[in-house]
């Protein structure tokens, strides 16, 4: 595996995400149906399980595309 290439691609993806953050934040990631959010007095818990799955699938597809 070519680690240098992978790190460069990940860096570029993070750069693009940072530049386009105003538009990316409107996608609703972190607030999808199925994400667990519990608020109690003096306690808050948030577990974005569906958001994690969506991001995992997207990254897996990108890695699959770059390997070809």
The first five atom37 places (N, CA, C, CB, O) and aatype in JSON, in Angstrom:
{
  "aatype": [20, 20, 20, 20, 20, 20, 20, 20, 20, 20, 20, 20, 20, 20, 20, 20, 20, 20, 20, 20, 20, 20, 20, 20, 20, 20, 20, 20, 20, 20, 20, 20, 20, 20, 20, 20, 20, 20, 20, 20, 20, 20, 20, 20, 20, 20, 20, 20, 20, 20, 20, 20, 20, 20, 20, 20, 20, 20, 20, 20, 20, 20, 20, 20, 20, 20, 20, 20],
  "atom_mask": [
    [1, 1, 1, 1, 1],
    [1, 1, 1, 1, 1],
    [1, 1, 1, 1, 1],
    [1, 1, 1, 1, 1],
    [1, 1, 1, 1, 1],
    [1, 1, 1, 1, 1],
    [1, 1, 1, 1, 1],
    [1, 1, 1, 1, 1],
    [1, 1, 1, 1, 1],
    [1, 1, 1, 1, 1],
    [1, 1, 1, 1, 1],
    [1, 1, 1, 1, 1],
    [1, 1, 1, 1, 1],
    [1, 1, 1, 1, 1],
    [1, 1, 1, 1, 1],
    [1, 1, 1, 1, 1],
    [1, 1, 1, 1, 1],
    [1, 1, 1, 1, 1],
    [1, 1, 1, 1, 1],
    [1, 1, 1, 1, 1],
    [1, 1, 1, 1, 1],
    [1, 1, 1, 1, 1],
    [1, 1, 1, 1, 1],
    [1, 1, 1, 1, 1],
    [1, 1, 1, 1, 1],
    [1, 1, 1, 1, 1],
    [1, 1, 1, 1, 1],
    [1, 1, 1, 1, 1],
    [1, 1, 1, 1, 1],
    [1, 1, 1, 1, 1],
    [1, 1, 1, 1, 1],
    [1, 1, 1, 1, 1],
    [1, 1, 1, 1, 1],
    [1, 1, 1, 1, 1],
    [1, 1, 1, 1, 1],
    [1, 1, 1, 1, 1],
    [1, 1, 1, 1, 1],
    [1, 1, 1, 1, 1],
    [1, 1, 1, 1, 1],
    [1, 1, 1, 1, 1],
    [1, 1, 1, 1, 1],
    [1, 1, 1, 1, 1],
    [1, 1, 1, 1, 1],
    [1, 1, 1, 1, 1],
    [1, 1, 1, 1, 1],
    [1, 1, 1, 1, 1],
    [1, 1, 1, 1, 1],
    [1, 1, 1, 1, 1],
    [1, 1, 1, 1, 1],
    [1, 1, 1, 1, 1],
    [1, 1, 1, 1, 1],
    [1, 1, 1, 1, 1],
    [1, 1, 1, 1, 1],
    [1, 1, 1, 1, 1],
    [1, 1, 1, 1, 1],
    [1, 1, 1, 1, 1],
    [1, 1, 1, 1, 1],
    [1, 1, 1, 1, 1],
    [1, 1, 1, 1, 1],
    [1, 1, 1, 1, 1],
    [1, 1, 1, 1, 1],
    [1, 1, 1, 1, 1],
    [1, 1, 1, 1, 1],
    [1, 1, 1, 1, 1],
    [1, 1, 1, 1, 1],
    [1, 1, 1, 1, 1],
    [1, 1, 1, 1, 1],
    [1, 1, 1, 1, 1]
  ],
  "atom_positions": [
    [[0.86, -1.19, 0.0], [0.0, 0.0, 0.0], [0.9, 1.25, 0.0], [-0.97, 0.0, 1.24], [1.9, 1.3, 0.71]],
    [[0.53, 2.21, -0.77], [1.29, 3.44, -0.9], [0.79, 4.46, 0.13], [1.18, 4.01, -2.34], [-0.15, 5.2, -0.12]],
    [[1.44, 4.48, 1.3], [0.99, 5.33, 2.4], [1.1, 6.81, 2.07], [1.78, 5.03, 3.64], [0.26, 7.61, 2.48]],
    [[2.13, 7.19, 1.33], [2.29, 8.6, 0.98], [1.11, 9.11, 0.17], [3.59, 8.82, 0.2], [0.58, 10.19, 0.42]],
    [[0.7, 8.31, -0.8], [-0.44, 8.69, -1.65], [-1.72, 8.78, -0.82], [-0.62, 7.67, -2.81], [-2.51, 9.72, -0.98]],
    [[-1.92, 7.8, 0.06], [-3.1, 7.8, 0.92], [-3.15, 9.03, 1.82], [-3.14, 6.54, 1.77], [-4.19, 9.67, 1.95]],
    [[-2.02, 9.37, 2.42], [-1.98, 10.55, 3.29], [-2.2, 11.84, 2.53], [-0.65, 10.61, 4.02], [-2.85, 12.76, 3.04]],
    [[-1.68, 11.94, 1.33], [-1.89, 13.13, 0.51], [-3.36, 13.26, 0.14], [-1.02, 13.08, -0.77], [-3.93, 14.35, 0.22]],
    [[-3.98, 12.16, -0.26], [-5.4, 12.19, -0.62], [-6.25, 12.55, 0.59], [-5.85, 10.83, -1.19], [-7.16, 13.38, 0.48]],
    [[-5.96, 11.96, 1.74], [-6.72, 12.3, 2.96], [-6.54, 13.77, 3.33], [-6.29, 11.4, 4.13], [-7.48, 14.43, 3.77]],
    [[-5.32, 14.28, 3.16], [-5.07, 15.7, 3.43], [-5.86, 16.59, 2.5], [-3.59, 16.0, 3.3], [-6.41, 17.61, 2.93]],
    [[-5.92, 16.22, 1.23], [-6.69, 17.01, 0.27], [-8.19, 16.96, 0.56], [-6.42, 16.52, -1.16], [-8.9, 17.95, 0.4]],
    [[-8.66, 15.79, 0.99], [-10.08, 15.66, 1.35], [-10.39, 16.54, 2.56], [-10.44, 14.19, 1.64], [-11.41, 17.22, 2.58]],
    [[-9.52, 16.53, 3.56], [-9.73, 17.38, 4.73], [-9.66, 18.86, 4.37], [-8.7, 17.05, 5.81], [-10.43, 19.67, 4.9]],
    [[-8.76, 19.22, 3.47], [-8.67, 20.61, 3.02], [-9.95, 21.03, 2.31], [-7.46, 20.79, 2.09], [-10.48, 22.11, 2.57]],
    [[-10.44, 20.18, 1.41], [-11.67, 20.49, 0.69], [-12.85, 20.58, 1.66], [-11.96, 19.42, -0.39], [-13.7, 21.46, 1.52]],
    [[-12.89, 19.68, 2.62], [-13.97, 19.72, 3.62], [-13.92, 21.02, 4.41], [-13.86, 18.52, 4.58], [-14.97, 21.62, 4.69]],
    [[-12.74, 21.46, 4.77], [-12.59, 22.72, 5.49], [-13.0, 23.93, 4.66], [-11.17, 22.89, 5.94], [-13.63, 24.85, 5.17]],
    [[-12.64, 23.91, 3.38], [-12.99, 25.04, 2.51], [-14.49, 25.11, 2.23], [-12.23, 24.94, 1.19], [-15.05, 26.2, 2.14]],
    [[-15.12, 23.95, 2.11], [-16.54, 23.91, 1.79], [-17.41, 23.68, 3.02], [-16.8, 22.84, 0.77], [-18.57, 23.28, 2.88]],
    [[-16.88, 23.93, 4.21], [-17.62, 23.66, 5.44], [-18.97, 24.37, 5.53], [-16.78, 24.05, 6.62], [-19.93, 23.76, 6.0]],
    [[-19.1, 25.64, 5.09], [-20.43, 26.27, 5.17], [-21.51, 25.49, 4.43], [-20.37, 27.68, 4.62], [-22.66, 25.46, 4.87]],
    [[-21.15, 24.86, 3.32], [-22.13, 24.08, 2.55], [-22.25, 22.66, 3.1], [-21.73, 24.04, 1.07], [-23.34, 22.09, 3.11]],
    [[-21.15, 22.1, 3.56], [-21.16, 20.74, 4.1], [-21.98, 20.69, 5.39], [-19.72, 20.24, 4.35], [-22.67, 19.7, 5.64]],
    [[-21.91, 21.73, 6.2], [-22.63, 21.73, 7.48], [-24.15, 21.73, 7.28], [-22.22, 22.95, 8.31], [-24.89, 21.35, 8.18]],
    [[-24.6, 22.15, 6.1], [-26.04, 22.15, 5.82], [-26.56, 20.77, 5.44], [-26.34, 23.13, 4.7], [-27.77, 20.59, 5.31]],
    [[-25.67, 19.79, 5.27], [-26.09, 18.43, 4.93], [-26.79, 17.74, 6.09], [-24.89, 17.61, 4.49], [-27.53, 16.78, 5.88]],
    [[-26.57, 18.21, 7.3], [-27.24, 17.63, 8.45], [-26.49, 16.48, 9.09], [-28.58, 17.17, 8.06], [-27.06, 15.76, 9.91]],
    [[-25.23, 16.29, 8.73], [-24.46, 15.22, 9.36], [-24.37, 15.48, 10.86], [-23.04, 15.1, 8.73], [-24.09, 16.61, 11.29]],
    [[-24.59, 14.46, 11.64], [-24.61, 14.61, 13.09], [-26.01, 14.77, 13.63], [-23.76, 15.78, 13.51], [-26.23, 14.72, 14.84]],
    [[-26.96, 14.98, 12.74], [-28.36, 15.14, 13.14], [-29.28, 14.27, 12.29], [-28.79, 16.62, 13.02], [-30.44, 14.62, 12.07]],
    [[-28.76, 13.15, 11.82], [-29.55, 12.26, 10.99], [-30.51, 11.42, 11.83], [-28.64, 11.35, 10.17], [-30.25, 11.19, 13.01]],
    [[-31.61, 10.97, 11.24], [-32.49, 10.05, 11.97], [-31.72, 8.78, 12.33], [-33.76, 9.71, 11.12], [-31.05, 8.2, 11.48]],
    [[-31.81, 8.37, 13.55], [-31.07, 7.2, 14.01], [-29.88, 7.57, 14.88], [-30.61, 6.4, 12.84], [-29.35, 6.72, 15.59]],
    [[-29.45, 8.83, 14.83], [-28.41, 9.28, 15.75], [-29.01, 9.38, 17.15], [-27.82, 10.65, 15.29], [-30.13, 9.87, 17.32]],
    [[-28.27, 8.92, 18.12], [-28.78, 8.88, 19.5], [-28.38, 10.17, 20.22], [-28.24, 7.63, 20.25], [-27.2, 10.53, 20.26]],
    [[-29.36, 10.84, 20.77], [-29.11, 12.08, 21.52], [-29.97, 12.07, 22.77], [-29.41, 13.34, 20.64], [-31.2, 12.04, 22.69]],
    [[-29.32, 12.11, 23.93], [-30.03, 12.09, 25.2], [-29.61, 13.31, 26.01], [-29.73, 10.77, 26.0], [-28.42, 13.56, 26.21]],
    [[-30.59, 14.07, 26.46], [-30.33, 15.24, 27.31], [-31.08, 15.06, 28.62], [-30.76, 16.57, 26.6], [-32.29, 14.88, 28.62]],
    [[-30.37, 15.1, 29.7], [-30.96, 15.08, 31.05], [-30.4, 16.26, 31.81], [-30.66, 13.73, 31.79], [-29.49, 16.94, 31.34]],
    [[-30.93, 16.48, 32.96], [-30.45, 17.59, 33.78], [-29.0, 17.32, 34.19], [-31.35, 17.78, 35.04], [-28.7, 16.34, 34.88]],
    [[-28.1, 18.18, 33.75], [-26.69, 18.05, 34.07], [-25.97, 16.97, 33.28], [-26.55, 17.76, 35.51], [-24.84, 16.62, 33.61]],
    [[-26.6, 16.44, 32.23], [-25.99, 15.36, 31.47], [-26.45, 15.42, 30.02], [-26.33, 13.98, 32.09], [-27.64, 15.61, 29.74]],
    [[-25.54, 15.26, 29.11], [-25.87, 15.18, 27.69], [-25.03, 14.11, 27.02], [-25.66, 16.54, 27.0], [-23.84, 14.0, 27.28]],
    [[-25.66, 13.33, 26.17], [-24.96, 12.25, 25.47], [-25.4, 12.26, 24.01], [-25.24, 10.85, 26.14], [-26.59, 12.3, 23.71]],
    [[-24.43, 12.24, 23.12], [-24.73, 12.23, 21.7], [-23.86, 11.17, 21.04], [-24.5, 13.62, 21.05], [-22.63, 11.22, 21.14]],
    [[-24.5, 10.22, 20.36], [-23.77, 9.17, 19.63], [-24.3, 9.13, 18.21], [-23.93, 7.78, 20.33], [-25.38, 8.57, 17.97]],
    [[-23.56, 9.7, 17.26], [-24.03, 9.78, 15.87], [-23.78, 8.48, 15.1], [-23.34, 10.94, 15.14], [-22.91, 8.43, 14.23]],
    [[-24.52, 7.44, 15.42], [-24.28, 6.12, 14.83], [-24.59, 6.1, 13.32], [-25.12, 5.07, 15.54], [-23.81, 5.53, 12.56]],
    [[-25.69, 6.69, 12.89], [-26.04, 6.69, 11.47], [-25.08, 7.59, 10.69], [-27.52, 7.16, 11.26], [-24.68, 7.25, 9.58]],
    [[-24.72, 8.71, 11.26], [-23.75, 9.59, 10.61], [-22.42, 8.87, 10.44], [-23.55, 10.89, 11.43], [-21.77, 8.99, 9.4]],
    [[-22.01, 8.11, 11.45], [-20.76, 7.34, 11.36], [-20.84, 6.3, 10.25], [-20.46, 6.66, 12.7], [-19.86, 6.09, 9.52]],
    [[-21.98, 5.65, 10.11], [-22.14, 4.66, 9.05], [-22.09, 5.31, 7.67], [-23.46, 3.91, 9.23], [-21.46, 4.78, 6.75]],
    [[-22.74, 6.45, 7.52], [-22.74, 7.15, 6.23], [-21.32, 7.57, 5.85], [-23.67, 8.39, 6.28], [-20.89, 7.39, 4.71]],
    [[-20.59, 8.13, 6.8], [-19.22, 8.57, 6.53], [-18.33, 7.36, 6.23], [-18.65, 9.36, 7.73], [-17.47, 7.44, 5.35]],
    [[-18.51, 6.27, 6.94], [-17.73, 5.05, 6.7], [-17.96, 4.51, 5.29], [-18.09, 3.98, 7.73], [-17.01, 4.13, 4.61]],
    [[-19.2, 4.48, 4.86], [-19.51, 4.01, 3.51], [-18.89, 4.94, 2.46], [-21.04, 3.91, 3.3], [-18.33, 4.47, 1.47]],
    [[-18.98, 6.24, 2.68], [-18.42, 7.2, 1.73], [-16.91, 7.05, 1.63], [-18.78, 8.64, 2.13], [-16.36, 7.06, 0.53]],
    [[-16.23, 6.9, 2.76], [-14.78, 6.73, 2.74], [-14.4, 5.4, 2.09], [-14.21, 6.81, 4.17], [-13.43, 5.34, 1.34]],
    [[-15.15, 4.35, 2.38], [-14.88, 3.05, 1.77], [-15.01, 3.13, 0.25], [-15.83, 1.98, 2.33], [-14.2, 2.56, -0.48]],
    [[-16.04, 3.83, -0.23], [-16.21, 3.99, -1.68], [-15.06, 4.78, -2.3], [-17.53, 4.68, -1.98], [-14.58, 4.43, -3.38]],
    [[-14.61, 5.83, -1.62], [-13.49, 6.61, -2.13], [-12.22, 5.77, -2.2], [-13.27, 7.85, -1.27], [-11.5, 5.83, -3.19]],
    [[-11.95, 5.01, -1.16], [-10.75, 4.17, -1.16], [-10.87, 3.11, -2.27], [-10.56, 3.49, 0.23], [-9.88, 2.83, -2.96]],
    [[-12.03, 2.55, -2.44], [-12.23, 1.54, -3.49], [-11.99, 2.16, -4.87], [-13.66, 0.95, -3.42], [-11.37, 1.53, -5.73]],
    [[-12.47, 3.39, -5.08], [-12.28, 4.06, -6.36], [-10.81, 4.39, -6.62], [-13.12, 5.33, -6.42], [-10.34, 4.27, -7.75]],
    [[-10.08, 4.81, -5.59], [-8.68, 5.18, -5.77], [-7.79, 3.96, -5.95], [-8.2, 5.98, -4.59], [-6.7, 4.09, -6.52]],
    [[-8.21, 2.8, -5.5], [-7.39, 1.6, -5.68], [-7.46, 1.08, -7.12], [-7.85, 0.5, -4.72], [-6.56, 0.36, -7.56]],
    [[-8.49, 1.45, -7.85], [-8.62, 0.97, -9.23], [-7.76, 1.77, -10.17], [-10.07, 1.02, -9.69], [-7.75, 1.51, -11.37]]
  ]
}
